[in-house]
Amino acid sequence: MHITKFYEDNDFVLSIEIMPPRNGVDINKVLEGIKKLQIFDPKFVAVTQGTQMSLRGGSSALAHQIKSKLGIESVRHFTLVGKSKFVIENELTKLNYLEIQNIMALRGDLPWGEDKCKEKPDELKFAKDLVDEILRKNQGLYFKRKTDVDFEELDENSIYRNGIKTNFCVGVAGYPEGHKECKDKTLNVKYLKEKVDAGANIIFTQMFFNANLYFDFVNDCRAAGIVVPIVPGILPITFFGQIGFLEKVCDVTIPDEYKELITNNKNDKQKIMDYSVEFITKLCKELKSKGVPGLHMYTMNNFDASQKILENLHK
């Protein structure tokens, strides 16, 4: 089922995002964590894809098990960095065979030491290119091998051959504060519109900690002609080390009050947890009161924090 159907049928949609466990860790620990949140009726679960050096394999298998064992629709993150277009086609074919219909199309983090995406033979460059390729599979277009013209009636100059049509729904990322590699918000919205024009069906935002950032971003997107759902992404900070990651890697602004309290209590995980639950609960209530289509909770596999926030929202 396409996740966009949930937004057509419901005034508010809760969804959660989880990571595959580190290699060698029991997958059931993650499944049990998701079960803790099922009482809040999440409509779907997104499964991230680790970088090549993260040693977190199994994203596709986990997305499949979420559907088959828990009965919840799943979304598979799909990154293109470091993959040839042929590898990408193989992975899309695998997802189709696993009956995973929803894909979050992302460029992915660049390898350490690289600050821009380089042109490489047989590799896609941007998320828009990945959206294009996914939609080609929905049209039944697959890469042609050099020998195919010897066995099939194909134009020697054609790139694709015909095959079964897939039925993927495509999500993409939006950046309320701009992307770390391009802080020009006008350009960011322009690039986002290109992804939507290519066929993306829904947008999930980068995490943010000020509701006005989200609503300003939505207004800019609507003014640019983007009409698909734009879902706010929410992340509770649960330990001190996340501050550096969010600021340096994600280029996200953390409010001074929030940052100061976490920094002053960096060795007290319980205080950080309690304050984050309080802060994010307020943020979520403000977003809900102003009519957002849903909340997409980035759990980072900390299911206790997400559970407490969702309990507060249901009081």
N, C-alpha and C positions, 0 to 999 in steps of 0.2 A: 504494500500500500504506500502511495506517495504521502509523505508527511504534510504536504501542503493541504491535503484534504482535512486534516485536523483543524487548520486555521479557517477553513471554510465552514466547518460544522460547529465550532466552539468560539465563544467570546474571549476565552483566555486559555492558553495552552502552556502547561508546564512540561519542560523537557530537561534532561540531565546529560552531562557529558562525563565520560570516564576514560581512564587510560588502561591499556592492557598491562597486566602485571609484568614485572621484570622476569626475564627468562629464568625458568627453574622454580617459579612460584606457582602454587596451586591456583588455577583459574577460578575455582569455586569460591575463593575468598572475595573476588570481585563480584561474582554472581550473588553471593550472600549480602554484600554491601548494597547492591541494587535492590534486593528484596526488601531491605529496611526502608527504602524510599517508595516502594510500590503502594503503600497506604495513601500516598498523596496523589496517586493516579498520574504519573508521568506518561505522556502519550508516546514518547519515543526516547531512546538512549543513543547518543552519539559516541562512537568509539574512536579515539585518536590513533594516529599512526606515528610511532616514534621515528626519530631520525635514524639514519643507518648506523650510528654509533651508540644509540640509546639502549640497545639490547632488550628491546621490548617487541618481540615478534607476536604473531597470533591475532592481529587486529581483525582479520576477516573471520577467523574461527570464532572469536569472541562475539562479533556482531551476529554471526549465525546462531550461536548458542542463546543469545539474548532473545532472539525470535522463537527458537524451537523449544527452549526450556522454560523461559519466563513469559512467553506470549506477548512481548512488547516489541513494537516496531523498532528497527535499528537504523542508524546512519553510520556509514563507514567513511572516516576521513581518508582522503586520497591525495598524496603529495607527488609532485612530478620531479623534484630536484634529484639529479643523479640517475635518472631512468631514461632509457631510450624510448622512443615512441612505440617500439615493438614490445618492450617489457610492459609498458602501460596498457597496450591492447591485451596482452596476456592476463594482466591483473584484472582488467575490466571483465574479461571473459570468465575468470574465476568467480568474481562477484555475481555475475549473471547466473552462473550455474548454482551458486549458493543461495539464489533467490533474494539477494540483497538489492533492493531497488533504489535506495537513497544514498547519495554520495555527497560528501562535503569536498568540493574541488579546491585545492590549495596549491600554491607554488611550493610551500614548505621552507624551512629555515635553510639558509645557505651554509655550505661547509665552513667550519671554523677557519678564519683567516681571509675569507672572501667577503667583500663588501658590496658586490653587485653580481647580478646574474649574467653569466657569460654565454655567448653563442657557442653551441657545441653541435657537431653533426648528429642528426637523428635524435636530438633531444628537444623537448618543448621548452619554452622560456618563461612564460607567464601563466597565471591561473586561467586567463581568458583562453589561452591555447588548449588547456586541458578541458575546459568547458566545451570548446569546439569539437575536440576529439570524442568526448563522451556523447555528445549529440549526434556525431556521425555513427556511433554504434546504434543509437536509437533509430537511425535511418537504415541500418543494416549494411554499413560500409566498413570493410576491413582491409587492412594493408595487403597488397599483392606481393607475393614472392616472385623472384625473377623467373622461376621456372613455370609459373602459373600459365603464362601465355602459350606454353607448349602443350598444355592439357585442357585449357579452357578457351572459349572464344572471348578473349579480352583484348582491348586496345593496348598496344605496346606502350603507349604514352600515359596510360591511366595509372593512378596511384592506388586505387581501391578496387576491390572486388565485392560482389554482393553476398551477404549472408543473412542470418536471422537478425531480426530487429530486437534490440534490447528495450527496456522500459525504465530507464533511470530517471529519477528526479534529482536535480542538481542544486545544492546549496553552495553559497560562496561567503567569504568573509567581508565585513565592512569595518571601517576604522573611524570611530567618532573623533579621535584626536589626530587623525592622519596616520599614515603608515610610517614606520621608523625610517624607511628609505626615501620617503617623499612626504614632507610635512605640509605641502601645499594642499589645503583641504579641497579647493576647487578641482585640482588635478585628480585627487583621490576619488572624488565623486564621479569625475569623467571616466576614470578607469573602471570604477564599479559599474557604471552604466554600460560600458562595453561588455562586461561579463554578463550582465542581465540581457543585453541585446543579443548576445551569442546564444542565450537559451537558459541561463540560470533562473531557477524558480523561486528562490528564497534567500534571504540574507541573514546571517548571524553576526552580531557585532563583537568586536574585541571587548574584553572586560573594561569597565569604567567605574568610577566611584563618585560621579556627580551626574545626577539625572539630567541636568540641563545640556550636558554634552550629547546625550542620546537624542533628546528632542530637537536640538539644533541640527544634528546630523540628519535626522529623519526629514526635517523641513527642507534641508539642502537637497536631499535625494529626491523628494517629491517635486521640488522646483525644477530638477533636471529631467523629470519625466520617468523616474523609477517608481513603479507601482506595485512591485512584489512585496510580500510581508518582510518587515525588518524587525528581527527579534533581538531584544537586548540580552547580552551575555553578562552573567553575574559571577563574581569570584570572591569568596571570603578568604582573607589572608589568615593562615593558621600557624605560621611560624616566621620568625624574624628574617630568615634567609630569602623569603619570597620577595621582600622589598627590593633587593638588588636585582633580582631577575625581572620583576615587573618594570622597573625603571630603566634598566640598561638593555634588556633583551626585547621587551615588548614596547618600551617607550611610552608607558602609561603613567599618568599623573596620579599620585596618591595624596589626598588632602593632608595638610600639615598636622591637623589634630590626630587623625588616624595614624599617620606615620610616627608621630612623636610618642603616642601611647604605646605602640608596638615596640619601638626602639627602647623606650624606658623600661619595658618589661620583657626584653628579648630572651631572658632565661626562664620566664614563667609562662609556659605554654597554655596553662589554664586561663590566665588573665587575658592573653592574646585571643584565645578562643572565645571567651565571654564577650570581650569588647567587639570582636569581629562579628559575632552573631548579632549583637545589638545594632552595630553600624549597618550591616548589610540588610537586616530586617527592615530598618527605616528606609533604606534605599528602595527595597523591593515594594514596600507599601506605597511609597510615593509614585513609583512607576505604575503600579496597579491602579492607583486612584486616578491616574491620568490616561488610562485606557490603552496600555500597551497590549499587543496581540498575545503576549506570553512572556515567560521568563525561561532563559536557557542557563541552567546552573552548571558552572564549571566546578565539578566536585574535586578534581585532582585526587580522586579516590579517598578523600576525607569525608566519609559518609556521615560521621557524627555531626560535623559542623552544618552540613546541608540539611540533615534531619532536624536540628534545632531551629534553623531559620524557617524551614517549611512548617514546623509546628507553630512557630510564632505567627506565621501568616494565616494559619487556620484558626486562631483563637478568636 
